[in-house]
Amino acid sequence: MSKDPIIDAHSHYLPKEIIRQASFYSEDWGNIERQLEFMDTTGVDLAILTYPTTDVVLKGKMGEVDVAKSYNDAIGQIVKRYPGRFLGTALLPLFDEKHMITELKRARDILGLKGISLASSYNGIYLDDERFYLLYEKVSEYNLPIFVHATTNNPIGSRRVVDPLLTPVIEFVFDITMCIGKLIMSSVFKEFPDLKFVFAHFGGVMPFIKERLDTTYRMLRKRILVRDISAMPSDYLKRIYVDISGSASPSAIMCTIEVMGIERIFWGSDYPANMDLLKSIETINGLDITERQKAQILGKNVERLMIL
């Protein structure tokens, strides 16, 4: 890429056999030609395709292994059909160790996928759970980033409130927040120092509760009511990456820059849930930061992470 690239770090595509068996996703989620038109219109050079955690497996309509293979095959075909326009991330049968490792190798070595897609939680099991440790070992060995999308199934709070607006707006975001919090308070970052997590939607509300996180941790440590994590909680926020998921809020982006650092922030559209790609790009271009920093957010940061 001769010019500074614009790379979409958060976009989705689903094969039609999965769309047909899910309860929410429309045909728009399987129209890659339409996505290319949006990309060309807005100047997006490359999009990373991640899995939006559909409900197919939980409803029992397809087995976990079958969903992973079907999805990965479809993403591999798109990457091959449109070279230089898409990068793919793999879906894995996480709770079947044998098939998980086999599919991870196949996705990387045969299909050419460049990362892993995870949900923030799986029926209340968060990513700090030791059941993910084997995956983390292999992902660290392969040097693959992990893209974390909010779970769309049983997010935190959904046992009390199920609402077509409030569940995706509030509960999805807080499930990501809890996921990061549990990772910080666990041994994951210590056990796997080379892991590269990319969280959608600013990492939930983590950038906005950073100060409370630190002050409460400091107070509880004095009373020995919380384990020693060897650093302030906010220090670990500088070890993860986040995407802005189509946000057009200058204040939200600037807050995240302050807390996490410019190098840790990616532009992402959340297409096709959000189809106004241009608005968030224009917001970044209008920020009171340097041109170099704008280029970092719009593509250079994720380009460096993905070793493009």
HELIX and SHEET records of a PDB file:
HELIX    1   1 LYS A   16  ILE A   19  1                                   4    
HELIX    2   2 GLU A   27  GLY A   30  5                                   4    
HELIX    3   3 ILE A   32  THR A   42  1                                  11    
HELIX    4   4 GLU A   64  ARG A   81  1                                  18    
HELIX    5   5 GLU A   97  ASP A  109  1                                  13    
HELIX    6   6 GLU A  130  PHE A  132  5                                   3    
HELIX    7   7 TYR A  133  TYR A  142  1                                  10    
HELIX    8   8 LEU A  166  LEU A  166  1                                   1    
HELIX    9   9 THR A  167  GLU A  171  3                                   5    
HELIX   10  10 PHE A  172  ILE A  184  1                                  13    
HELIX   11  11 VAL A  188  GLU A  191  1                                   4    
HELIX   12  12 HIS A  201  GLY A  203  5                                   3    
HELIX   13  13 MET A  206  PHE A  208  5                                   3    
HELIX   14  14 LYS A  210  LYS A  222  1                                  13    
HELIX   15  15 PRO A  233  LEU A  237  1                                   5    
HELIX   16  16 PRO A  250  MET A  260  1                                  11    
HELIX   17  17 ILE A  262  ARG A  264  5                                   3    
HELIX   18  18 LEU A  277  ASN A  285  1                                   9    
HELIX   19  19 GLU A  291  ALA A  295  1                                   5    
HELIX   20  20 GLN A  296  LYS A  300  3                                   5    
HELIX   21  21 ASN A  301  LEU A  305  1                                   5    
SHEET    1   A 8 ILE A   7  HIS A  12  0                                        
SHEET    2   A 8 LEU A  46  THR A  50  1                                        
SHEET    3   A 8 PHE A  86  ALA A  90  1                                        
SHEET    4   A 8 GLY A 115  ALA A 119  1                                        
SHEET    5   A 8 ILE A 146  HIS A 149  1                                        
SHEET    6   A 8 PHE A 197  PHE A 199  1                                        
SHEET    7   A 8 TYR A 241  ASP A 243  1                                        
SHEET    8   A 8 ILE A 265  PHE A 266  1                                        
SHEET    1   B 2 SER A 121  TYR A 122  0                                        
SHEET    2   B 2 ILE A 125  TYR A 126 -1                                        
END                                                                             
